[in-house]
Amino acid sequence: MPGRLRYNRSDRIEEGNIIKSWLKTAVVLVITAFLTRFIPFSEFFRNVDTLVHELSHGLATLLLSGDVRFINLYADQSGVTYSAYTGSWKSIPISLAGYFGSALFAVLLFFLYSYKKEKAGLIAVAAAAVLGVSLFVRNSYGMLWCGGFALLTLFICYLSRPWLLRGYYLLIAFICLVESVISTLILFSISIQNPQAAGDAANLSHATYVPAICWALLFVGFSLWSARLSVKLFAKRGFK
């Protein structure tokens, strides 16, 4: 007698919960992307994601015994890391580190928020900016941005006003969340139109001969998975 697949009530409930979770993530991303475009000086804060992205490349390079020459950050929220290393295979983990690092950083911010550790999170973000300007960032705009952002963030921490601390923290966290996803979607679009210009996906394609669009899809999938996890962490506490 041929076997039959059976789904009990718990299976259907689980499927429904997964669908609801993804829908909630999509709604949060759309609303956040819309709202952050109307917040004054949002372009300034969107560079946090760029900084984390480039620092992730730099950290991967150092872990693989490479040399980070310098990092440039630009006013249009783009950035570039110039590094040197021996062994062509090392370009794979170094290229993967950027988008993976920025997505995981957003998860970290919401993880800290779920445990009411906003000040620790802001100190970590400020430390990243100080680390960047001290060791790697060398263009004028990038150095000014890192210094200004670090001072502003530490000043917010110094004031210790709960409402200001929480509001500022959530602004950075949600911007990092939505930018980590939007940047991968932009990369995916570029990989379709001009694969050779698809940044990290193009680098990975050159190193592995796997089409850039496949790597871009990997980045999109990972950023969405990280966004779903971030939203779940945020829901544990909400705006309380």
C-alpha positions as CSV (number, residue, x, y, z in Angstrom):
1,M,0.0,0.0,0.0
2,P,1.6,3.3,-1.0
3,G,2.6,5.6,1.8
4,R,0.9,8.9,2.4
5,L,2.1,12.1,3.8
6,R,0.1,13.2,6.8
7,Y,0.1,16.7,8.4
8,N,-1.3,17.0,11.9
9,R,-2.5,20.2,13.5
10,S,0.8,21.1,15.0
11,D,2.5,20.9,11.6
12,R,-0.1,23.4,10.2
13,I,0.3,25.7,13.1
14,E,4.1,25.6,12.7
15,E,3.8,26.5,9.0
16,G,1.4,29.3,9.8
17,N,3.8,30.7,12.4
18,I,6.7,30.6,9.9
19,I,4.7,32.5,7.3
20,K,3.6,35.0,9.9
21,S,7.2,35.5,11.0
22,W,8.3,36.2,7.5
23,L,5.4,38.5,6.8
24,K,6.1,40.5,10.0
25,T,9.8,40.8,8.9
26,A,8.7,42.1,5.5
27,V,6.4,44.6,7.0
28,V,9.0,45.9,9.5
29,L,11.6,46.2,6.7
30,V,9.2,48.1,4.4
31,I,8.0,50.5,7.1
32,T,11.6,51.1,8.4
33,A,12.9,51.7,4.9
34,F,10.2,54.2,4.3
35,L,10.4,56.0,7.6
36,T,14.2,56.3,7.7
37,R,14.2,58.1,4.4
38,F,12.3,61.0,6.1
39,I,14.3,61.2,9.2
40,P,16.6,64.3,9.2
41,F,20.3,63.4,8.6
42,S,19.4,59.7,8.1
43,E,22.2,59.6,5.4
44,F,24.6,60.3,8.2
45,F,23.5,57.3,10.3
46,R,23.3,55.0,7.3
47,N,27.1,55.1,7.2
48,V,27.1,52.9,10.3
49,D,26.2,49.9,8.2
50,T,28.9,50.9,5.6
51,L,31.5,51.2,8.4
52,V,30.6,47.7,9.8
53,H,30.7,46.2,6.3
54,E,34.2,47.5,5.6
55,L,35.5,46.7,9.0
56,S,34.3,43.2,8.5
57,H,36.4,42.9,5.4
58,G,39.3,44.3,7.3
59,L,38.9,42.0,10.3
60,A,38.7,39.0,8.0
61,T,41.9,40.1,6.2
62,L,43.8,40.4,9.5
63,L,42.5,37.0,10.7
64,L,44.0,35.5,7.5
65,S,47.3,37.2,8.1
66,G,46.7,39.9,5.5
67,D,47.4,43.6,5.6
68,V,44.7,46.2,5.6
69,R,46.1,49.2,3.7
70,F,43.2,51.6,4.2
71,I,39.4,52.0,4.2
72,N,37.5,54.9,2.5
73,L,34.0,55.9,3.5
74,Y,31.9,58.2,1.3
75,A,28.9,60.5,1.7
76,D,26.8,58.4,-0.6
77,Q,27.0,55.5,1.9
78,S,29.5,53.6,-0.2
79,G,32.9,52.4,1.0
80,V,35.9,50.4,-0.1
81,T,38.6,48.4,1.7
82,Y,42.1,48.1,0.2
83,S,44.0,45.1,1.5
84,A,46.8,42.8,0.6
85,Y,47.1,39.1,1.2
86,T,48.9,36.0,-0.1
87,G,46.8,33.1,-1.4
88,S,44.0,33.6,-3.9
89,W,41.6,31.5,-1.8
90,K,41.6,34.1,0.9
91,S,39.6,36.4,-1.3
92,I,36.6,34.1,-0.6
93,P,36.2,34.6,3.1
94,I,37.3,38.2,2.9
95,S,34.6,38.9,0.3
96,L,32.0,37.0,2.3
97,A,32.8,38.9,5.5
98,G,31.3,42.3,4.4
99,Y,27.6,41.5,3.9
100,F,27.7,38.7,6.5
101,G,29.3,41.0,9.1
102,S,26.8,43.8,8.6
103,A,23.8,41.5,8.8
104,L,25.1,39.8,12.0
105,F,25.9,43.2,13.5
106,A,22.2,44.1,13.2
107,V,21.3,40.9,15.0
108,L,23.8,41.8,17.7
109,L,22.2,45.2,18.2
110,F,18.7,43.7,18.6
111,F,20.1,41.0,20.9
112,L,21.5,43.6,23.2
113,Y,18.3,45.6,23.0
114,S,16.3,42.5,24.0
115,Y,18.4,42.4,27.2
116,K,18.2,46.2,27.8
117,K,21.8,46.7,27.1
118,E,21.4,49.8,24.9
119,K,24.4,51.6,26.4
120,A,26.7,48.7,25.9
121,G,25.6,48.5,22.3
122,L,26.2,52.2,21.7
123,I,29.6,52.0,23.3
124,A,30.4,49.1,20.9
125,V,29.2,51.1,17.9
126,A,31.3,54.1,19.0
127,A,34.3,51.9,19.6
128,A,34.0,50.6,16.0
129,A,34.1,54.2,14.7
130,V,37.1,55.0,16.9
131,L,38.8,51.8,15.8
132,G,38.1,52.7,12.2
133,V,39.5,56.2,12.3
134,S,42.5,55.2,14.4
135,L,43.7,52.3,12.3
136,F,42.1,52.1,8.8
137,V,39.9,55.0,7.6
138,R,42.1,57.5,5.7
139,N,39.9,59.7,3.5
140,S,38.8,63.1,4.7
141,Y,35.0,62.4,4.8
142,G,35.5,59.0,6.4
143,M,37.7,60.4,9.2
144,L,35.3,63.3,9.9
145,W,32.3,61.0,9.9
146,C,33.9,58.4,12.3
147,G,35.1,61.1,14.7
148,G,31.7,63.0,14.6
149,F,29.6,59.8,15.0
150,A,31.8,58.5,17.9
151,L,31.6,61.8,19.8
152,L,27.8,62.1,19.3
153,T,27.2,58.5,20.4
154,L,29.4,58.9,23.5
155,F,27.7,62.1,24.3
156,I,24.3,60.4,24.2
157,C,25.7,57.7,26.5
158,Y,27.0,60.4,28.9
159,L,23.6,62.1,29.1
160,S,22.1,58.7,30.2
161,R,18.5,59.9,29.5
162,P,16.5,56.7,29.1
163,W,14.2,58.0,26.4
164,L,17.0,59.5,24.4
165,L,19.3,56.5,24.8
166,R,16.6,54.1,23.7
167,G,15.4,56.3,20.8
168,Y,18.9,56.9,19.5
169,Y,19.8,53.2,19.9
170,L,16.7,52.0,18.0
171,L,17.4,54.5,15.2
172,I,20.8,53.0,14.7
173,A,19.6,49.4,15.1
174,F,16.7,49.8,12.6
175,I,18.9,51.6,10.1
176,C,21.5,48.9,10.3
177,L,18.8,46.3,9.9
178,V,17.2,47.8,6.8
179,E,20.5,48.9,5.2
180,S,21.9,45.4,5.6
181,V,19.0,44.0,3.5
182,I,18.7,46.9,1.0
183,S,22.4,46.8,0.2
184,T,22.2,43.1,-0.8
185,L,19.1,43.7,-3.0
186,I,21.0,46.5,-4.8
187,L,23.9,44.1,-5.2
188,F,21.5,41.5,-6.7
189,S,20.2,44.0,-9.1
190,I,23.7,45.0,-10.2
191,S,24.7,41.3,-10.6
192,I,21.9,41.0,-13.2
193,Q,22.6,44.1,-15.1
194,N,26.4,44.2,-14.9
195,P,27.9,41.2,-13.1
196,Q,31.5,42.6,-13.4
197,A,30.5,45.6,-11.3
198,A,28.8,43.6,-8.6
199,G,31.4,44.3,-5.9
200,D,31.9,41.4,-3.5
201,A,29.8,39.1,-5.6
202,A,32.0,39.8,-8.6
203,N,35.1,39.1,-6.5
204,L,33.7,35.8,-5.4
205,S,32.8,34.9,-9.0
206,H,36.3,35.6,-10.1
207,A,37.7,33.4,-7.3
208,T,35.2,30.5,-7.7
209,Y,33.8,30.7,-11.2
210,V,30.3,30.7,-9.7
211,P,28.2,33.4,-11.3
212,A,28.0,36.7,-9.4
213,I,24.2,36.4,-9.2
214,C,24.4,33.2,-7.2
215,W,26.6,34.9,-4.6
216,A,24.3,37.9,-4.6
217,L,21.4,35.6,-3.9
218,L,23.3,34.1,-1.0
219,F,23.8,37.5,0.5
220,V,20.1,38.4,0.1
221,G,19.1,35.1,1.7
222,F,21.5,35.6,4.6
223,S,20.4,39.2,5.2
224,L,16.7,38.3,5.2
225,W,17.3,35.4,7.6
226,S,19.3,37.8,9.9
227,A,16.5,40.4,9.6
228,R,13.9,37.8,10.6
229,L,16.0,36.9,13.7
230,S,16.4,40.6,14.5
231,V,12.7,41.2,14.3
232,K,12.0,38.3,16.6
233,L,14.6,39.6,19.1
234,F,13.0,43.1,19.0
235,A,9.5,41.6,19.5
236,K,10.6,40.1,22.9
237,R,10.8,43.6,24.3
238,G,9.1,45.9,21.8
239,F,9.2,49.6,22.5
240,K,8.9,49.2,26.2
